[in-house]
Amino acid sequence: MQIRSAQFVISATSLDGCPDPDVPEFAFIGRSNVGKSSLINRLTGQTGLAKVSATPGHTKTLNFYLINKDWHLVDLPGYGFAQKNLADRERFEAMIIDYLEQRESLIRVFVLIDSRLPMQKLDRDFVQWLIGADVDFALVFTKVDKTKPAILKETRGQFEALFQQMGVSAPPLFESSSETGAGKLELLRFIGAEVASVEANDEEEDDEEGSEEATSQGLPPS
């Protein structure tokens, strides 16, 4: 899939503020400073689409971008940044949980993992929560250009061992670099295939509804 257009839609602070769920959505999330904004800009080919900041916890809203007029890329607030205000932290967590659990157009969550580090407790806990909540997700190991192959292999192995211990199949795994563009084509192909699958299912459902309506009216199905 090639991204031909990417435009900002809206920033939401609650589920009620999100746009109509009329296109498939793919959300990106990770610990603070994992390189989320840089990866989004690399994927879309627009260097200033998602704001890159040196300040942890910069993203504080659900940011929606319409891609190719076909699907939403959703930039979620990072987890793990210690907000000084406990009420703010609880509000951010509730906002993210509501979106992940209730958003009907959400197809998959891409969880970004810093490939330079061993599996972090925050990442492990979040992945376990996603599994428990039955949310489809994929892991994206970022900054692979700054990681030794042996370290990356070890980090991937820790997550694969976690999935085995939990008795679940490993989700799709990707390796990426916002600096070199590594992993961009693989991620876009994967998203493109999922968008196509959703569209095919929608068409099939429309055909079935049309046939049922025709049958109820005593007409031959089209």
C-alpha positions in Angstrom: 0.0 0.0 0.0 1.2 3.5 -0.9 0.1 6.4 1.3 -1.1 9.1 -1.1 -2.7 11.5 1.4 -2.7 12.0 5.1 -4.6 14.7 6.9 -5.3 15.6 10.5 -8.9 15.0 11.5 -9.4 15.8 15.2 -7.9 15.4 18.6 -10.2 13.8 21.1 -10.1 13.7 24.9 -12.8 11.1 25.2 -14.6 8.4 23.2 -17.5 10.8 22.6 -15.2 13.2 20.9 -13.9 10.7 18.4 -15.0 11.0 14.7 -17.7 8.7 13.4 -16.5 5.1 13.3 -17.1 4.8 9.5 -13.6 3.7 8.4 -11.1 1.1 9.8 -8.7 2.4 12.5 -5.2 1.4 13.4 -3.8 2.8 16.6 -0.2 3.3 17.6 0.9 3.3 21.2 4.1 2.8 23.3 6.1 4.0 26.2 7.2 7.6 26.2 10.2 8.3 23.9 9.8 5.0 22.0 9.8 6.9 18.7 6.1 6.8 18.0 5.8 10.2 16.3 8.9 9.7 14.2 7.5 6.3 13.0 4.1 7.8 12.1 5.8 10.6 10.1 8.0 8.0 8.3 5.0 5.8 7.5 3.0 8.7 6.1 5.9 10.5 4.4 5.1 13.7 6.2 7.8 14.9 8.5 5.5 17.2 10.5 2.3 15.2 10.7 2.8 13.9 14.2 4.7 16.4 16.5 8.0 15.0 17.7 9.0 16.3 21.2 11.9 15.7 23.5 9.4 16.0 26.4 8.1 12.6 27.6 4.3 12.4 27.6 3.8 15.0 24.9 0.8 13.3 23.3 -2.1 13.8 25.6 -5.1 13.3 23.3 -6.4 10.7 20.8 -5.1 12.1 17.5 -6.9 11.0 14.3 -5.4 11.2 10.8 -7.3 10.2 7.7 -5.1 8.1 5.4 -5.9 7.8 1.7 -9.5 8.7 2.7 -9.8 5.0 3.5 -8.7 4.5 7.1 -7.7 6.3 10.3 -4.3 6.2 11.9 -4.7 7.0 15.5 -1.9 8.4 17.6 -2.5 7.4 21.3 -0.9 8.9 24.3 2.2 7.0 25.5 2.0 5.0 28.7 4.5 5.0 31.5 5.1 8.8 31.8 4.7 9.7 35.4 2.2 12.6 35.4 2.7 14.9 38.4 -1.1 15.1 38.8 -2.7 11.8 39.7 -6.1 12.9 38.4 -4.6 13.6 35.0 -2.8 10.3 34.9 -6.1 8.4 35.8 -8.0 10.5 33.2 -5.4 9.6 30.4 -5.5 5.9 31.4 -9.3 5.9 31.3 -9.4 7.6 28.0 -7.0 5.0 26.4 -8.8 2.0 28.0 -12.3 3.3 26.8 -11.0 3.7 23.3 -9.3 0.3 23.1 -12.2 -1.6 24.7 -15.1 0.2 23.0 -14.1 1.6 19.7 -16.0 -0.5 17.2 -13.9 0.6 14.2 -10.6 -0.3 15.8 -8.9 -3.1 13.8 -5.5 -3.4 15.4 -3.2 -1.7 17.9 0.5 -1.4 17.1 2.5 -1.5 20.3 5.9 0.1 19.9 8.8 -1.5 21.7 12.3 0.0 22.1 14.5 -2.7 20.6 17.5 -1.5 22.5 16.2 -2.6 25.8 15.2 -5.9 27.4 11.5 -6.4 27.9 10.2 -3.7 30.2 7.6 -4.3 32.9 5.4 -1.5 31.5 5.4 -3.1 28.1 4.8 -6.6 29.4 1.9 -5.4 31.6 0.3 -3.6 28.7 0.6 -6.5 26.4 -0.9 -8.8 29.0 -3.8 -6.4 29.4 -4.4 -6.3 25.7 -4.5 -10.1 25.6 -6.9 -10.2 28.5 -9.1 -7.6 26.9 -9.1 -9.5 23.6 -7.7 -6.6 21.6 -5.9 -7.5 18.4 -2.4 -6.1 18.4 1.0 -6.3 16.8 4.4 -5.5 18.2 6.7 -3.1 16.4 10.3 -3.1 17.6 11.6 0.5 17.0 15.1 2.0 16.5 16.6 -1.3 15.1 19.3 0.8 13.4 20.6 1.6 16.8 20.4 -2.0 18.2 22.9 -4.8 17.9 21.3 -7.9 16.3 22.0 -10.1 19.3 20.1 -7.6 21.6 17.2 -7.4 19.3 17.0 -11.2 19.0 17.0 -11.4 22.8 14.3 -8.8 23.3 12.1 -10.5 20.7 12.7 -13.8 22.4 11.5 -12.5 25.7 8.2 -11.5 24.3 7.8 -14.7 22.3 8.5 -16.6 25.6 5.8 -14.5 27.3 3.2 -15.5 24.7 4.2 -19.1 25.0 3.8 -18.9 28.8 0.4 -17.3 28.4 -0.7 -20.0 26.0 -1.4 -17.6 23.1 -0.2 -17.3 19.6 2.4 -14.7 19.0 1.0 -11.5 17.3 2.5 -10.1 14.1 6.0 -8.8 14.8 7.7 -6.0 12.9 11.1 -4.3 13.1 11.4 -0.7 12.2 13.6 2.4 12.0 12.3 5.9 11.5 15.8 6.9 10.5 16.4 4.4 7.7 12.8 3.5 6.8 13.3 -0.2 7.7 10.0 -2.0 8.2 7.9 0.7 6.5 6.9 -1.4 3.5 6.1 -4.4 5.7 3.9 -2.3 8.0 2.0 -0.6 5.1 1.5 -3.9 3.3 0.1 -5.5 6.5 -2.3 -2.5 7.1 -3.3 -2.5 3.5 -4.2 -6.2 3.6 -6.3 -5.6 6.7 -8.1 -2.6 5.2 -8.9 -4.7 2.1 -10.2 -7.6 4.3 -12.5 -5.2 6.1 -13.8 -3.8 2.9 -14.4 -7.2 1.5 -16.3 -8.3 4.6 -18.4 -5.1 4.4 -19.3 -5.8 0.8 -20.2 -9.4 1.6 -22.5 -8.2 4.4 -24.2 -5.7 2.1 -24.8 -8.5 -0.4 -26.3 -10.7 2.2 -28.5 -7.9 3.5 -29.7 -7.2 0.0 -30.5 -10.8 -0.6 -32.4 -11.1 2.6 -34.4 -7.9 1.8 -35.3 -9.2 -1.6 -36.3 -12.6 -0.2 -38.6 -10.9 2.3 -40.3 -9.0 -0.5 -40.7 -12.1 -2.6 -38.2 -11.1 -5.2 -35.4 -13.2 -6.6 -32.0 -12.3 -5.0 -29.7 -10.1 -7.1 
